Amino acid sequence: MKDWTGTKQFILSGNNRKDNAEINDYYATEPKAVEILLENEKFNNPIWECACGEGHISKVLETHGYTVISTDLIYRGYGEKEPFDFLNETLEDFNGDIITNPPYKFAQEFVEIAIETVKEGHKVAMFLKLTFLEGKSRKKLFEKYPPKTVYVFSSRVCCGKNGVFNSKNNAVAYAWFIWIKGFKGNTVIKWVN
């Protein structure tokens, strides 16, 4: 079920056409967004980047000394060459944190599986559209698994459609959503950059 079907102007402009869409919902994360995350949060090793794309998140984490397991459903030249379907597979005995920018159409599933995957007290960080805060099904998700912190970007960051960064691709507001498995309490919203 879609949250929003678009205004008449949006539909007429062709912005929702399939030929204008990203391939396999692939929007790479601007490395600056990961740097800002690391200025605000510390993580446990290893970190699993389960939708690694071309390694935009993983590379920044590695430069900060983290051990990163990089997997994806589609091999784009970085990480494990063998395709890994996060929604249907798991790493045995994983004992670390998960940080990723999931395909938005499967974002809720990624969040739920990531929280189920990590051990008590470990973190899940998801780079998501700010509109992820909306929606009846996500309200239930947030009631069951409240994020500890949501870091909202006060300036827009750019996502690379199909891995290509273009300053025109910064029309969407993003945030880092941080869950700690077992956390029960009120979510704190903070503004960054």
Secondary structure, DSSP 8 states (H G I E B T S, - for coil): --S----HHHHHHTTT-GGGS-GGG-EEE-HHHHHHHHHH----SSEEETT-TTTHHHHHHHHTT--EEE--SS--SSS-SS---TTT---TT--SEEEE---GGGHHHHHHHHHHHS-TT-EEEEEEEGGGG--HHHHHHHHHS--SEEEEESS---EEETTB--GGG--S-EEEEEEETT--S--EEEEE-
